[in-house]
Amino acid sequence: MSEARTILIADDDRAIRTVLSQALGRAGYNVRATSSAATLWRWVEEGAGDLVVTDVVMPDENGLDLLPRIKRIRPDLRVVVMSAQSTFTTAVKAAQRGAFEYLPKPFDLKELLQVVGRALAAPATPAAEEEAPEEKLPLVGRSPAMQEIYRTVARLTTTDLTVMITGESGTGKELVARALHDYGRRRNGAFVAINMAAIPRELIESELFGHERGAFTGALARGVGRFEQAAGGTLFLDEIGDMPAEAQTRLLRVLQEGEFTTVGGRAPIKANVRIVAATHRDLRLAIRNGQFREDLFYRLNVVPLRLPPLRERAEDVALLARHFLDRAKSAGLPFKQLDQSAIDRLRAHSWPGNARELENLMRRLAALYPQEVIGAEAVDAELADAGPGMAEEPGRGPETLEQAVERHIGGFMSAQKDGLPVRDLYERVLAEVERPLLRLALSATRGNQIKAAAMLGLNRNTLRKKIRELDLPVVRGLT
C-alpha cells in the first residue's frame, strides 16, 4: 500500500484549519496545518508536503507573495490558493504566480477534495508567467457566477486559446476581452476591436485584412487592416454573429491557414494575433437557419465563456452601483451615496440593459439630484424615465417569465416583414427557453449532471439526451 500524501494547510482562521484538516484526514491524507506563512515556508524549505493549500491574507505575509518563492525552490509542488477577497485581480495573480487552482471562500468541501485530487495527479506545472502591472479592477462582482468568470479568465490569461464570449448586450463582453489581453501573454501588443454590426458589408474584408492601392474605387493608398494592426496582440471580433457569409468564408480560411492576403494583394501575411470573438446572438440557432458557418463556429468556440445577465447576479448590484458612482465622481460628477431603500429598489429591477443600464442610471443620479444620499424615490423616477421596456411599475416587482417570453416573441414577430416568422416558431421558442434553463442548471452544479437532473426534476438519461440534442457544452472547469 502506498504511503499517504501530505497536505500543508496555512490559514489564520482556526475554524477553517480544523474543518479542512478533518475533511482531508477523513479522505486519507496526512495533514499539517499552521496559521503562519513563516511556518509554511519553513516546511516547504525542508521538503515537506506533497501539496500546499494556503489562504491569501495571513498575519505575517500575503500567501500570494509566497507563490513565486515556492515555485523557485520546488517547482513541482502544487499550490491551491483560498481567499475571501473574491476579486478578479486575486484570481489573476494566483494564476500568474503559479497556483494550480484558486478557490473563493466560502467553498464546498467536496469541491476542495476534487481540486486536491486533481492537483496531486496533475503533471508538473510550467513556470509562472511574468506578472502584469497592477491596474484598477476591470471586472466587478463577488457572486458565484462572477467567481466562475474570474477563475476561467485567470486560467485563459496564461494561454493564447481562441475565446468565444456570449451574453446579452450590456453584460461586459468587451471588458472581459480587454482583461484577457491586458493580463495575458500578449499585453505588450495592441488590443484591436472591430464591431461587425457597425461595418458596411462591402467594407468588412478591407477592414479586417487591409487593401492595396487601386484594389477598388476610392482605394488611393494601401490600407492596413485590423489583423495587421493587432499583430503580436489581440483582435476582438465583436458581434461576430452579424458577419456576412462571404466574410465568414474568408475568416475561416485565415484561421485554418494562419495567414491572409490584403484585398487586391497576392503576398501572404502571417496572422500573428489572438482571436477573441463575442456575440449576443444564439449562433447555434443561426447555424440551423443557415446564417452562420458551423465550421467557423467551432474554430472560434475553442473556449466558450458565457457572461451572466445582471438579473442572474442580483447580489452584485449594490457593489456595481457603488463602483459606477465612484467612476462618475472620478469623471467630475458630484459624490453620491445610496441608502438601503435605493439598493433594495435596484435589486428588484430586472435590468434588461444589464450593467450598462445600471451605469447610465448611476451617472444620471449623480448628475441630476442635489442630495448626497439617494433614496428609492429618485431611483424610481429615473427608471420610469428610461423608456419602454426599461423599467418596472413600482410595486409590481420584476417581470415574470411569461411576460418576458411574450415580449420576446412579440418583438420577434414584429421584426418580420409579413408579421410572421419564417417557420418552426414553436420549436425555436422551446429551444430558446430549454437551452438557457439546462445551461444554468449545469453551471449552478458545476457540470454535475446528477445534481443538475435532480434540480430540474428530470431523469439523468433524459438530461443527457437533452444535452446531446441541444449540443450543450458540459465543462467542470479548465485544468
C-alpha positions as CSV (number, residue, x, y, z in Angstrom):
1,M,0.0,0.0,0.0
2,S,1.4,3.4,-1.0
3,E,2.2,6.0,1.7
4,A,-0.5,8.7,2.3
5,R,0.2,12.0,0.7
6,T,0.8,15.1,2.9
7,I,-1.2,18.3,2.6
8,L,0.2,21.5,4.1
9,I,-2.5,24.0,5.2
10,A,-1.9,27.6,6.0
11,D,-4.9,29.8,7.2
12,D,-5.1,32.3,10.1
13,D,-8.7,31.1,10.8
14,R,-8.6,28.3,13.3
15,A,-12.1,27.1,12.4
16,I,-11.1,26.7,8.8
17,R,-7.9,24.9,9.7
18,T,-9.9,22.5,11.8
19,V,-12.6,21.8,9.1
20,L,-10.0,21.3,6.3
21,S,-7.8,19.1,8.5
22,Q,-10.7,16.9,9.4
23,A,-12.1,16.7,5.8
24,L,-8.6,15.9,4.3
25,G,-7.8,13.5,7.1
26,R,-11.0,11.5,6.5
27,A,-10.1,11.4,2.8
28,G,-6.9,9.5,3.8
29,Y,-4.3,12.4,3.6
30,N,-1.8,13.4,6.2
31,V,-2.3,17.0,7.2
32,R,0.0,19.7,8.7
33,A,-1.8,23.0,9.5
34,T,-0.5,26.4,10.5
35,S,-1.7,30.0,10.9
36,S,1.7,31.4,9.9
37,A,3.2,32.0,6.4
38,A,6.7,31.7,8.0
39,T,6.0,28.2,9.3
40,L,4.6,27.2,5.9
41,W,7.7,28.5,4.2
42,R,9.9,26.5,6.6
43,W,8.0,23.3,5.9
44,V,8.4,23.9,2.1
45,E,12.2,24.6,2.5
46,E,12.5,21.4,4.5
47,G,10.9,19.4,1.6
48,A,7.8,18.6,3.5
49,G,4.4,18.1,1.9
50,D,3.0,17.0,-1.5
51,L,0.5,19.9,-1.9
52,V,0.0,23.3,-0.3
53,V,-3.4,24.8,0.5
54,T,-3.0,28.4,1.6
55,D,-5.0,31.4,2.4
56,V,-4.1,34.8,0.9
57,V,-4.3,37.1,4.0
58,M,-2.2,35.9,7.0
59,P,-0.8,37.9,9.9
60,D,2.9,37.8,8.8
61,E,2.8,37.6,5.0
62,N,0.5,37.5,2.0
63,G,0.0,34.0,0.7
64,L,0.3,35.2,-2.9
65,D,3.8,36.6,-2.2
66,L,4.9,33.1,-1.2
67,L,4.0,31.5,-4.5
68,P,7.0,32.7,-6.6
69,R,9.4,31.7,-3.9
70,I,7.8,28.2,-3.6
71,K,8.0,27.8,-7.3
72,R,11.7,28.7,-7.4
73,I,12.8,26.1,-4.9
74,R,10.1,23.4,-5.5
75,P,8.6,23.9,-9.0
76,D,6.7,20.6,-8.9
77,L,4.9,21.4,-5.6
78,R,1.4,22.4,-6.5
79,V,-0.4,25.2,-4.6
80,V,-4.1,25.8,-4.1
81,V,-5.0,29.3,-3.1
82,M,-8.0,30.2,-1.0
83,S,-9.3,33.7,-0.5
84,A,-12.3,35.6,0.9
85,Q,-11.1,38.5,-1.2
86,S,-13.0,37.2,-4.2
87,T,-11.9,39.7,-6.8
88,F,-10.7,39.3,-10.4
89,T,-7.2,40.6,-9.5
90,T,-6.8,37.9,-6.8
91,A,-7.8,35.1,-9.3
92,V,-5.4,36.5,-12.0
93,K,-2.5,36.9,-9.5
94,A,-3.0,33.4,-8.3
95,A,-2.8,32.0,-11.8
96,Q,0.1,34.2,-12.9
97,R,2.2,33.3,-9.9
98,G,1.8,29.6,-10.5
99,A,-1.2,28.5,-8.4
100,F,-2.8,25.2,-9.5
101,E,-6.3,26.5,-8.6
102,Y,-8.0,29.4,-6.9
103,L,-10.9,28.8,-4.6
104,P,-13.0,31.8,-3.5
105,K,-14.4,31.4,0.1
106,P,-16.8,30.0,1.0
107,F,-16.4,26.8,-1.0
108,D,-17.8,23.3,-0.8
109,L,-15.6,20.7,0.9
110,K,-16.4,18.3,-1.9
111,E,-15.0,20.8,-4.4
112,L,-11.8,21.2,-2.3
113,L,-11.3,17.4,-2.3
114,Q,-11.8,17.2,-6.0
115,V,-9.3,20.0,-6.5
116,V,-6.8,18.3,-4.2
117,G,-7.2,15.1,-6.1
118,R,-6.6,16.8,-9.5
119,A,-3.6,18.7,-8.2
120,L,-1.9,15.6,-6.8
121,A,-2.5,13.7,-10.1
122,A,-1.5,16.6,-12.4
123,P,1.8,16.7,-14.3
124,A,4.4,19.2,-13.4
125,T,3.3,22.8,-13.8
126,P,5.0,25.3,-16.1
127,A,6.9,28.3,-14.8
128,A,4.7,31.2,-13.7
129,E,4.1,34.0,-16.2
130,E,5.7,37.4,-15.8
131,E,3.1,39.3,-13.7
132,A,1.0,42.0,-15.4
133,P,1.2,45.5,-13.8
134,E,-1.2,46.4,-11.1
135,E,-4.4,48.0,-12.5
136,K,-7.8,49.0,-11.4
137,L,-10.3,46.2,-11.3
138,P,-11.7,45.6,-14.9
139,L,-14.4,43.3,-13.6
140,V,-16.6,43.8,-10.5
141,G,-18.7,41.4,-8.5
142,R,-18.5,38.7,-5.9
143,S,-21.4,36.5,-6.9
144,P,-20.8,32.8,-7.6
145,A,-21.5,33.5,-11.3
146,M,-18.7,36.1,-11.4
147,Q,-16.3,33.9,-9.4
148,E,-16.6,31.3,-12.2
149,I,-15.8,34.0,-14.8
150,Y,-12.8,35.2,-12.8
151,R,-11.4,31.7,-12.4
152,T,-11.8,30.9,-16.1
153,V,-10.4,34.2,-17.3
154,A,-7.4,33.8,-15.0
155,R,-6.6,30.5,-16.5
156,L,-7.0,31.8,-20.0
157,T,-4.6,34.7,-19.5
158,T,-1.7,32.1,-19.5
159,T,-2.8,30.8,-22.9
160,D,-3.4,32.0,-26.5
161,L,-6.6,30.0,-26.9
162,T,-9.3,31.4,-29.0
163,V,-12.3,32.5,-26.9
164,M,-16.0,33.0,-27.7
165,I,-17.7,35.3,-25.3
166,T,-21.5,35.2,-25.3
167,G,-24.0,37.2,-23.3
168,E,-26.7,39.8,-23.6
169,S,-26.0,43.4,-24.6
170,G,-24.5,45.3,-21.7
171,T,-23.0,42.3,-19.8
172,G,-19.4,43.5,-20.4
173,K,-18.2,41.3,-23.2
174,E,-15.6,43.9,-24.3
175,L,-14.4,44.3,-20.7
176,V,-13.7,40.6,-20.5
177,A,-11.9,40.6,-23.9
178,R,-9.7,43.5,-22.7
179,A,-9.0,41.7,-19.4
180,L,-7.9,38.6,-21.4
181,H,-5.5,40.9,-23.3
182,D,-4.3,43.2,-20.5
183,Y,-3.5,40.3,-18.1
184,G,-2.3,37.9,-20.8
185,R,0.8,36.9,-22.7
186,R,0.1,39.5,-25.4
187,R,-0.4,42.5,-23.2
188,N,2.6,44.3,-24.7
189,G,0.9,44.1,-28.1
190,A,-2.1,46.1,-29.4
191,F,-5.7,45.4,-28.5
192,V,-7.8,46.0,-31.6
193,A,-11.6,45.8,-31.7
194,I,-13.9,45.7,-34.6
195,N,-17.7,45.6,-34.4
196,M,-19.1,43.5,-37.3
197,A,-22.5,45.1,-36.9
198,A,-21.1,48.6,-37.5
199,I,-19.2,48.0,-40.7
200,P,-20.9,48.0,-44.2
201,R,-20.9,44.6,-45.7
202,E,-18.8,45.7,-48.7
203,L,-16.0,47.1,-46.4
204,I,-15.6,44.3,-43.9
205,E,-12.9,42.4,-45.8
206,S,-10.9,45.5,-46.3
207,E,-11.3,46.5,-42.7
208,L,-10.1,43.1,-41.5
209,F,-7.4,42.3,-44.0
210,G,-6.4,45.7,-45.5
211,H,-6.3,46.6,-49.2
212,E,-3.8,47.5,-51.9
213,R,-3.8,50.8,-53.7
214,G,-6.3,50.6,-56.6
215,A,-8.0,47.4,-55.2
216,F,-11.4,49.2,-55.5
217,T,-12.8,52.6,-56.3
218,G,-11.5,55.1,-53.8
219,A,-8.5,53.0,-52.7
220,L,-6.0,55.7,-53.3
221,A,-3.4,54.2,-51.0
222,R,-2.6,51.0,-49.2
223,G,-4.9,50.4,-46.2
224,V,-3.7,48.5,-43.2
225,G,-6.4,46.0,-41.8
226,R,-7.2,45.1,-38.3
227,F,-5.2,41.8,-38.5
228,E,-2.1,43.7,-39.2
229,Q,-2.8,46.4,-36.6
230,A,-3.2,43.7,-34.0
231,A,0.0,41.8,-34.9
232,G,1.5,40.5,-31.7
233,G,-1.6,41.4,-29.7
234,T,-5.4,40.6,-29.6
235,L,-8.1,41.0,-32.2
236,F,-11.5,41.3,-30.7
237,L,-14.3,40.5,-33.2
238,D,-17.4,41.9,-31.6
239,E,-20.9,40.9,-32.8
240,I,-19.4,38.1,-34.8
241,G,-22.9,36.8,-35.5
242,D,-23.5,39.8,-37.8
243,M,-20.6,38.9,-40.1
244,P,-21.8,38.4,-43.7
245,A,-21.4,35.0,-45.3
246,E,-18.6,35.9,-47.7
247,A,-16.5,37.4,-44.9
248,Q,-17.1,34.3,-42.8
249,T,-15.6,32.2,-45.5
250,R,-12.5,34.4,-45.7
251,L,-12.1,34.5,-41.9
252,L,-12.4,30.7,-41.7
253,R,-9.6,30.4,-44.3
254,V,-7.4,32.7,-42.3
255,L,-8.0,30.7,-39.1
256,Q,-7.2,27.4,-40.9
257,E,-4.1,28.6,-42.7
258,G,-2.7,31.1,-40.2
259,E,-2.2,33.7,-42.9
260,F,-4.1,36.2,-45.1
261,T,-3.7,38.4,-48.1
262,T,-4.9,42.0,-48.4
263,V,-7.8,42.8,-50.8
264,G,-6.1,43.1,-54.2
265,G,-2.8,41.7,-52.8
266,R,-1.0,38.4,-53.5
267,A,1.7,38.1,-50.9
268,P,0.5,36.2,-47.8
269,I,0.9,37.8,-44.4
270,K,1.2,35.8,-41.2
271,A,-1.8,36.2,-38.9
272,N,0.0,36.7,-35.5
273,V,-3.0,37.5,-33.3
274,R,-5.0,36.0,-30.6
275,I,-8.7,35.9,-31.6
276,V,-11.4,36.8,-29.1
277,A,-15.0,36.8,-30.5
278,A,-18.2,37.9,-28.9
279,T,-21.9,37.9,-29.8
280,H,-25.3,38.4,-28.1
281,R,-26.9,36.1,-30.7
282,D,-27.5,32.3,-30.4
283,L,-25.0,31.1,-33.0
284,R,-26.3,27.5,-32.9
285,L,-29.7,28.8,-33.9
286,A,-28.1,30.9,-36.6
287,I,-26.3,27.8,-37.9
288,R,-29.5,25.9,-38.1
289,N,-31.0,28.8,-40.0
290,G,-28.1,28.9,-42.5
291,Q,-26.9,32.3,-41.2
292,F,-23.6,31.3,-39.7
293,R,-21.0,28.7,-40.8
294,E,-20.8,25.7,-38.5
295,D,-17.1,25.1,-39.3
296,L,-16.3,28.8,-38.4
297,F,-18.2,28.5,-35.2
298,Y,-16.1,25.6,-34.0
299,R,-12.9,27.4,-35.0
300,L,-14.0,30.4,-32.8
301,N,-15.7,28.4,-30.0
302,V,-12.5,26.8,-28.7
303,V,-13.2,28.1,-25.2
304,P,-16.8,29.3,-24.7
305,L,-17.3,31.9,-22.0
306,R,-20.9,32.9,-21.1
307,L,-21.4,36.2,-19.2
308,P,-24.4,36.1,-16.9
309,P,-27.0,38.9,-17.2
310,L,-27.3,41.2,-14.2
311,R,-30.6,39.6,-13.2
312,E,-28.7,36.4,-12.5
313,R,-26.3,38.1,-10.2
314,A,-28.5,40.4,-8.2
315,E,-26.2,40.2,-5.2
316,D,-23.6,42.2,-7.3
317,V,-26.0,45.1,-8.0
318,A,-25.1,47.2,-4.9
319,L,-21.3,46.6,-5.4
320,L,-21.6,47.6,-9.1
321,A,-23.7,50.7,-8.3
322,R,-21.1,52.0,-5.8
323,H,-18.4,51.2,-8.4
324,F,-20.2,53.2,-11.1
325,L,-20.8,56.1,-8.6
326,D,-17.1,56.2,-7.9
327,R,-16.4,56.3,-11.6
328,A,-18.9,59.1,-12.0
329,K,-17.1,61.0,-9.3
330,S,-13.7,60.4,-11.0
331,A,-15.3,61.9,-14.1
332,G,-16.1,65.1,-12.3
333,L,-19.7,64.4,-11.2
334,P,-20.8,65.1,-7.6
335,F,-20.2,62.4,-5.0
336,K,-23.3,60.4,-4.2
337,Q,-24.3,57.5,-1.9
338,L,-27.3,55.1,-2.0
339,D,-29.5,54.4,1.1
340,Q,-30.9,51.0,1.8
341,S,-34.2,51.7,0.1
342,A,-32.4,52.7,-3.1
343,I,-30.3,49.5,-3.0
344,D,-33.4,47.4,-2.4
345,R,-35.1,49.0,-5.4
346,L,-32.1,48.4,-7.6
347,R,-32.1,44.8,-6.7
348,A,-35.7,44.4,-7.6
349,H,-35.2,45.7,-11.1
350,S,-34.9,43.2,-13.9
351,W,-32.1,45.1,-15.8
352,P,-32.9,44.5,-19.4
353,G,-29.9,46.7,-20.3
354,N,-27.7,44.9,-17.8
355,A,-24.6,46.6,-16.3
356,R,-24.6,49.3,-19.0
357,E,-28.1,50.3,-18.0
358,L,-27.0,50.4,-14.3
359,E,-24.0,52.6,-15.1
360,N,-26.1,55.0,-17.1
361,L,-28.6,55.2,-14.2
362,M,-25.8,55.9,-11.7
363,R,-24.5,58.7,-13.9
364,R,-27.9,60.3,-14.1
365,L,-28.4,60.1,-10.4
366,A,-25.0,61.7,-9.8
367,A,-25.6,64.5,-12.3
368,L,-29.3,65.4,-11.7
369,Y,-30.0,65.1,-8.0
370,P,-28.8,67.7,-5.4
371,Q,-28.9,65.4,-2.4
372,E,-25.8,63.4,-1.4
373,V,-27.8,60.4,-0.3
374,I,-30.0,58.9,-3.0
375,G,-33.3,57.1,-2.0
376,A,-35.7,54.8,-3.7
377,E,-37.9,57.7,-5.0
378,A,-35.1,59.1,-7.2
379,V,-34.3,55.6,-8.5
380,D,-38.0,55.0,-9.3
381,A,-38.2,58.3,-11.1
382,E,-35.2,57.6,-13.3
383,L,-36.2,54.1,-14.1
384,A,-39.6,55.4,-15.1
385,D,-38.0,57.9,-17.5
386,A,-35.6,55.3,-19.0
387,G,-38.0,54.4,-21.8
388,P,-40.4,51.5,-22.8
389,G,-39.2,48.1,-21.5
390,M,-36.5,49.6,-19.3
391,A,-38.4,50.0,-16.1
392,E,-40.9,48.1,-13.9
393,E,-44.0,49.6,-12.5
394,P,-43.4,50.4,-8.8
395,G,-44.9,47.7,-6.5
396,R,-45.2,45.1,-9.3
397,G,-41.7,43.7,-8.9
398,P,-39.5,42.1,-11.6
399,E,-41.0,41.0,-14.9
400,T,-42.4,37.4,-14.9
401,L,-41.0,34.7,-17.2
402,E,-44.3,34.6,-19.0
403,Q,-44.2,38.3,-19.6
404,A,-40.6,38.2,-20.8
405,V,-41.3,35.4,-23.2
406,E,-44.4,37.1,-24.6
407,R,-42.4,40.4,-25.0
408,H,-39.6,38.4,-26.8
409,I,-42.0,36.6,-29.2
410,G,-43.9,39.8,-29.9
411,G,-40.7,41.6,-30.8
412,F,-39.6,38.7,-33.0
413,M,-42.9,38.7,-34.9
414,S,-42.9,42.5,-35.4
415,A,-39.4,42.2,-36.9
416,Q,-40.7,40.1,-39.8
417,K,-41.8,41.9,-42.9
418,D,-45.1,40.0,-43.1
419,G,-45.7,39.9,-39.4
420,L,-44.9,36.2,-39.2
421,P,-41.7,34.2,-38.6
422,V,-40.3,32.1,-41.3
423,R,-41.1,28.7,-39.8
424,D,-40.8,26.4,-36.8
425,L,-41.6,29.1,-34.2
426,Y,-42.9,26.6,-31.7
427,E,-39.7,24.6,-31.7
428,R,-37.5,27.7,-31.8
429,V,-39.1,29.2,-28.7
430,L,-38.9,25.9,-26.8
431,A,-35.2,25.6,-27.7
432,E,-34.6,29.2,-26.6
433,V,-36.2,28.5,-23.2
434,E,-34.8,25.0,-22.7
435,R,-31.2,25.8,-23.7
436,P,-30.6,28.5,-21.0
437,L,-32.5,26.5,-18.4
438,L,-30.3,23.5,-18.8
439,R,-27.2,25.6,-19.2
440,L,-27.8,27.5,-16.0
441,A,-28.6,24.2,-14.1
442,L,-25.3,22.7,-15.3
443,S,-23.5,25.9,-14.4
444,A,-25.0,26.1,-10.9
445,T,-24.0,22.4,-10.2
446,R,-20.5,22.9,-11.8
447,G,-21.3,20.4,-14.5
448,N,-22.5,17.7,-12.2
449,Q,-25.3,16.0,-14.3
450,I,-26.7,14.0,-11.3
451,K,-27.2,17.2,-9.3
452,A,-28.5,19.1,-12.4
453,A,-31.0,16.4,-13.1
454,A,-32.3,16.5,-9.5
455,M,-32.6,20.3,-9.6
456,L,-34.6,20.1,-12.8
457,G,-36.7,17.1,-11.8
458,L,-35.5,15.2,-14.8
459,N,-34.3,11.6,-15.2
460,R,-30.5,11.6,-15.6
461,N,-30.7,9.8,-19.0
462,T,-33.3,12.4,-20.2
463,L,-30.9,15.2,-19.2
464,R,-28.0,13.5,-21.1
465,K,-30.3,13.2,-24.2
466,K,-31.2,16.9,-24.0
467,I,-27.5,17.9,-23.6
468,R,-26.7,15.9,-26.8
469,E,-29.8,17.3,-28.7
470,L,-29.0,20.9,-27.8
471,D,-25.3,20.4,-28.2
472,L,-24.7,21.9,-24.8
473,P,-21.1,22.1,-23.5
474,V,-20.6,20.5,-20.1
475,V,-17.4,22.0,-18.6
476,R,-16.3,21.3,-15.0
477,G,-13.5,23.8,-15.4
478,L,-10.3,24.1,-17.2
479,T,-7.2,22.5,-15.7
